[in-house]
Amino acid sequence: MIRLQDSYWQPIHAEIQNFLWLQLYDPIFNILAIKKPFQNARLDHLQAAMTEGRVFYDNGVFSSPSGKYDIRTSKELSEFATFNPRSGTWVGLPPPEIIATAARVKFESQRINERVAEVLPKFEANFEAALKGLTFPIAHVISVMNEGLQQSLGTLAILPELTPEAYANLIGFYHDQQKLNIQNWEPEQISRLRNVIEANVKAGYNRQELENRIRQEWEVSANKARFLARQETSLFVSRFRDERYQSAGVEEYIWMSSGDSRCRAANKYGGPAHGPGGPLHGHRFRFDDPPISGTRGERENPGVPFGCRCIARPVLNITKV
């Protein structure tokens, strides 16, 4: 039986994720990790809270992103400001050292915002060259799958030899498809990061918010890398299986569900259910005439529909093979 294995797509996931990290996020995180010249100075609790982004000052108003102030911060604020319970802010004229801290924090945050913004055009300028040099460890997967397919046929059918040329074409095809996925997604990611930077400008250069949003964007990118690795490899595994089986004279298969709690349900993705009791599991179909199995009524073989982990158990016609 041939199905998508985690070992097939996880190395691909690592390559895509590392590519995004090294080419785009690592420079940004390095910028955010730079210590300000005044971070080593002796600061009172309020100044430390302002430096760390826990408290912000603007035109006589102190605010907190969380809406909360610890006891020491509140005590220091109460020396020159009055708390407004409606807005959750402190209002008052601060002493010169607090105004100076606010100015330094805003200046440094603005500079950091600008330096983060500078990473994006550099990434765009280097993107094509970096993507061209990106490689994926798919060669071993092809060999393992080919051996597994022959084992599933036993002695009743022989797979045609996978020539070096065909092998190289398969590797090239996978690389082309995966790089196209990354290339198509790159403008969306850059646009999202630009929106984060622009929103931070409008918010008055809130460094803590910028850090939080950049971290969130990295999580989005990491999850996208995982999705691209798994989905494209799943499609590749399914198509490779179909073509190799048919080259050995196998025309039909039994649709077999993964049968576990992660089995693809119709109410989750749309389209027919893939599990036991549904219209697909245990039924016989032709590779060249697959059943309706996609989310929008597409006719696709096992493993091709989004999120599908089903397998095709070959039907061996002894009189033909």
Buried (B, 14 or more C-beta within 10 A) or exposed (E): EBBBBEEBBBBBBBBBBEBBBEBBBBBBBEBBEEEBEBEEEEBEBBBBBBBEBBBBBEEEBBBBBEEEBEEEBBEBBEEEBEBEEEEEBBBBEBEEEBEEBBEBBBEBBBBBBEBBBEBBEEBEEEBEEBBEEBEBEBBEBBEBBBEBBBEBBEEEBEBEEBEEEEBEEBBEBBBEEBBEBBEEBBEEBBEBBEEBBEEBBEBEBBBBBBBBBBEEBBEEBBEBBBBBBBBBBBBBBBBBBBEBBBEBBBBBBBBBBBEEEEBBEBEEBEBBBBBEEBBBBEEEBEBEEBBBBBBEEEEBBBBBBBBBBBBBBBBBEEEEB
